[in-house]
Amino acid sequence: MKVILGGGLAGLSAALKFRDLDERSLLIERGDAPGGLARTFEAEGFRFDLGGHRLLTEDARLDALFRELLGSDLLRVRRKSSILLGGRYFDYPLRPLNALSGFGAFRSARIIGEYLYEKVRQRFGKEEALSLRDWVRGNFGNTLYEIYFRDYSEKVWGISCDEISSEWVSKRIQGLSLGKAISSALFRKRHGSERTLTDSFYYPRSGIGELPERLLHAARSHTTFLGSTEVVEIHHSDGLIRGITLLTPEGIRRVTGEDYLSTIPVTALLRALRPSPPEDLMERARTLRYRDLIVVVIMLDKDSVSDLTWLYIPERAVPFGRVHEPRNWSPEMAPDGKTHLVVEYFTNSGDDLWNMEDETISDITTGFLEALGIIGGEVVTGYRVLRIHHAYPVFDIHYKRTLQKIMDYLARFRNLSLAGRTGGFEYLNMDQAMLSGMNAAEEMGRRGFPELRCSTVLQPVAGQVSREP
Ligand SMILES: Cc1cc2nc3c(=O)[nH]c(=O)nc-3n(C[C@H](O)[C@H](O)[C@H](O)COP(=O)(O)OP(=O)(O)OC[C@H]3O[C@@H](n4cnc5c(N)ncnc54)[C@H](O)[C@@H]3O)c2cc1C
């Protein structure tokens, strides 16, 4: 039997692949339902994701799978987003005229001048950029770095731009899609994946959580889902995982399998190993960090706030980074005649905001939404605050070496594979997380003990495009 640790999209997709291979699997998930980061919750008749999750893929097999699983419940949503920058609303993606009028002729000329200067400088060779700051300044110039990249990146990652890895940003410049929108509007650059800035996307009628639910349903014949069950210890000897200890609602339980696929945070996996890895590795692993998220749902007694799918707020003075109105993604997300806003705070567990009372966080959120003119005198009928661990792997300038050390250590376990976003410590979108789970399962099914234990780690994913901030 294959044992899958973590019931997010990567784990569920692996279970589906095992079904296709006629292999039985056991899926262990800490949450009370499948989905991980891609869950949808409901309160007082309002439905909301953990931050809006738009579904896109360039993989034809996955596209077919989405259609098969969701059928007529798979909606096509047109994307219409804005950026609130310096008190002004910019279209997203930016149009050249819109950008020019927003930034003003002087600043726009300066941005273009700096950009051209950097392009010329590149022709004469230049020093390697280690950090996001150096990479962006060396590619786009200082003004663009300061008006957008610096504040938004620091808001998302919670560390200074000179600590964020340039390797990540150069691979994933699309990941900073606001910056890309700005640069493509000003410089009219044609990027391979530019269509994603303007395109429509898929969204399940009752929220993204519908996707993991249907994946689990499809895999049911071959998988057993153990929800509300936490992996607490992973026992090993002689290069093999021998069994795992679980904390279940009924108490402690031990399970054994032949192969193990982990999609839980790689740091949690290390901590659970018995015997424990060497202390110097654990010491290093503690520097590998994930960014956490607080999602605040503000319920309103009116039928619409805007027609936007997303509003991005890079400004440092505003504590949250992104807002969306689920009704604009699917009308079934809110009760008739009402709407709600979902506000995302990028944060670290344990910091001041994380420890505040829910009511205080809701008051702060409502106050800023009013001050920004996003909501007016609407009656707020309710709120929900959710705290989410391990939302984003943090790619600081040291992460790659640390991750490589961890992978080198884990490579000794001949029946262990890693997959997924938190499992592989990779910035994967949903489709990529699903593919990594499927690929890992296929490898395990084909070879029993796969040699490559992380399906995608440290390798750029072909054609990858950004779905999130
Ligand atoms: C705010 C936000 C917005 C996003 N928007 C988009 C978007 O628009 N489009 C897009 O394509 N992608 C988006 N993503 C990315 C998407 O959510 C992920 O790519 C995908 O959900 C990752 O799936 P996963 O299975 O790899 O990881 P996870 O969903 O993190 O799954 C890991 C699972 O392991 C479980 N687990 C952890 N520890 C244990 C333990 N000890 N025992 C048992 N279980 C455990 C967790 O509960 C979780 O269910 C977004 C992500 C965030 C945070």
The ligand as an SDF file (V2000), in Angstrom:
LIG
                    3D

 53 58  0  0  0  0  0  0  0  0999 V2000
   -3.4070   32.9390   -0.8680 C   0  0  0  0  0  0  0  0  0  0  0  0
   -3.1220   31.9330   -1.9340 C   0  0  0  0  0  0  0  0  0  0  0  0
   -3.6740   32.1040   -3.1780 C   0  0  0  0  0  0  0  0  0  0  0  0
   -3.4120   31.1830   -4.1920 C   0  0  0  0  0  0  0  0  0  0  0  0
   -3.9850   31.3790   -5.4120 N   0  0  0  0  0  0  0  0  0  0  0  0
   -3.7660   30.5030   -6.3840 C   0  0  0  0  0  0  0  0  0  0  0  0
   -4.3790   30.6870   -7.6450 C   0  0  0  0  0  0  0  0  0  0  0  0
   -5.1090   31.6660   -7.8850 O   0  0  0  0  0  0  0  0  0  0  0  0
   -4.1470   29.7410   -8.6170 N   0  0  0  0  0  0  0  0  0  0  0  0
   -3.3290   28.6510   -8.3890 C   0  0  0  0  0  0  0  0  0  0  0  0
   -3.1680   27.8330   -9.3030 O   0  0  0  0  0  0  0  0  0  0  0  0
   -2.7320   28.4550   -7.1910 N   0  0  0  0  0  0  0  0  0  0  0  0
   -2.9290   29.3380   -6.1920 C   0  0  0  0  0  0  0  0  0  0  0  0
   -2.3390   29.1420   -4.9670 N   0  0  0  0  0  0  0  0  0  0  0  0
   -1.4520   27.9780   -4.7860 C   0  0  0  0  0  0  0  0  0  0  0  0
   -2.2260   26.6880   -4.4220 C   0  0  0  0  0  0  0  0  0  0  0  0
   -2.9610   26.8960   -3.2420 O   0  0  0  0  0  0  0  0  0  0  0  0
   -1.2190   25.5720   -4.1930 C   0  0  0  0  0  0  0  0  0  0  0  0
   -0.3930   25.4230   -5.3400 O   0  0  0  0  0  0  0  0  0  0  0  0
   -1.8310   24.1920   -3.9210 C   0  0  0  0  0  0  0  0  0  0  0  0
   -3.0040   24.2740   -3.1680 O   0  0  0  0  0  0  0  0  0  0  0  0
   -0.7630   23.3650   -3.2120 C   0  0  0  0  0  0  0  0  0  0  0  0
   -1.2210   22.0580   -2.9510 O   0  0  0  0  0  0  0  0  0  0  0  0
   -0.2890   21.0570   -2.1210 P   0  0  0  0  0  0  0  0  0  0  0  0
   -1.0460   19.7970   -1.9740 O   0  0  0  0  0  0  0  0  0  0  0  0
    1.0430   21.0000   -2.7450 O   0  0  0  0  0  0  0  0  0  0  0  0
   -0.0570   21.7570   -0.7060 O   0  0  0  0  0  0  0  0  0  0  0  0
   -1.0830   22.0040    0.5360 P   0  0  0  0  0  0  0  0  0  0  0  0
   -2.3880   22.4750    0.0240 O   0  0  0  0  0  0  0  0  0  0  0  0
   -0.3230   22.8670    1.4490 O   0  0  0  0  0  0  0  0  0  0  0  0
   -1.2560   20.5270    1.1130 O   0  0  0  0  0  0  0  0  0  0  0  0
   -0.4840   20.0070    2.1530 C   0  0  0  0  0  0  0  0  0  0  0  0
   -1.4420   19.2860    3.0820 C   0  0  0  0  0  0  0  0  0  0  0  0
   -0.7170   18.6520    4.1320 O   0  0  0  0  0  0  0  0  0  0  0  0
   -1.4910   18.7460    5.3070 C   0  0  0  0  0  0  0  0  0  0  0  0
   -0.5780   18.5500    6.4550 N   0  0  0  0  0  0  0  0  0  0  0  0
    0.4000   19.3740    6.8870 C   0  0  0  0  0  0  0  0  0  0  0  0
    1.0340   18.8510    7.9380 N   0  0  0  0  0  0  0  0  0  0  0  0
    0.4630   17.6460    8.1710 C   0  0  0  0  0  0  0  0  0  0  0  0
    0.6870   16.6160    9.1150 C   0  0  0  0  0  0  0  0  0  0  0  0
    1.6560   16.6810   10.0460 N   0  0  0  0  0  0  0  0  0  0  0  0
   -0.1050   15.5130    9.0710 N   0  0  0  0  0  0  0  0  0  0  0  0
   -1.0830   15.4030    8.1360 C   0  0  0  0  0  0  0  0  0  0  0  0
   -1.3390   16.3580    7.2130 N   0  0  0  0  0  0  0  0  0  0  0  0
   -0.5700   17.4630    7.2330 C   0  0  0  0  0  0  0  0  0  0  0  0
   -2.0980   20.1250    5.2390 C   0  0  0  0  0  0  0  0  0  0  0  0
   -3.2410   20.2300    6.0800 O   0  0  0  0  0  0  0  0  0  0  0  0
   -2.4330   20.2310    3.7550 C   0  0  0  0  0  0  0  0  0  0  0  0
   -3.7430   19.7910    3.4860 O   0  0  0  0  0  0  0  0  0  0  0  0
   -2.5720   30.0650   -3.9430 C   0  0  0  0  0  0  0  0  0  0  0  0
   -2.0110   29.8880   -2.6720 C   0  0  0  0  0  0  0  0  0  0  0  0
   -2.2620   30.8160   -1.6790 C   0  0  0  0  0  0  0  0  0  0  0  0
   -1.6600   30.6140   -0.3220 C   0  0  0  0  0  0  0  0  0  0  0  0
  1  2  1  0
  2  3  1  0
  2 52  2  0
  3  4  2  0
  4  5  1  0
  4 50  1  0
  5  6  2  0
  6  7  1  0
  6 13  1  0
  7  8  2  0
  7  9  1  0
  9 10  1  0
 10 11  2  0
 10 12  1  0
 12 13  2  0
 13 14  1  0
 14 15  1  0
 14 50  1  0
 15 16  1  0
 16 17  1  0
 16 18  1  0
 18 19  1  0
 18 20  1  0
 20 21  1  0
 20 22  1  0
 22 23  1  0
 23 24  1  0
 24 25  2  0
 24 26  1  0
 24 27  1  0
 27 28  1  0
 28 29  2  0
 28 30  1  0
 28 31  1  0
 31 32  1  0
 32 33  1  0
 33 34  1  0
 33 48  1  0
 34 35  1  0
 35 36  1  0
 35 46  1  0
 36 37  1  0
 36 45  1  0
 37 38  2  0
 38 39  1  0
 39 40  1  0
 39 45  2  0
 40 41  1  0
 40 42  2  0
 42 43  1  0
 43 44  2  0
 44 45  1  0
 46 47  1  0
 46 48  1  0
 48 49  1  0
 50 51  2  0
 51 52  1  0
 52 53  1  0
M  END
$$$$
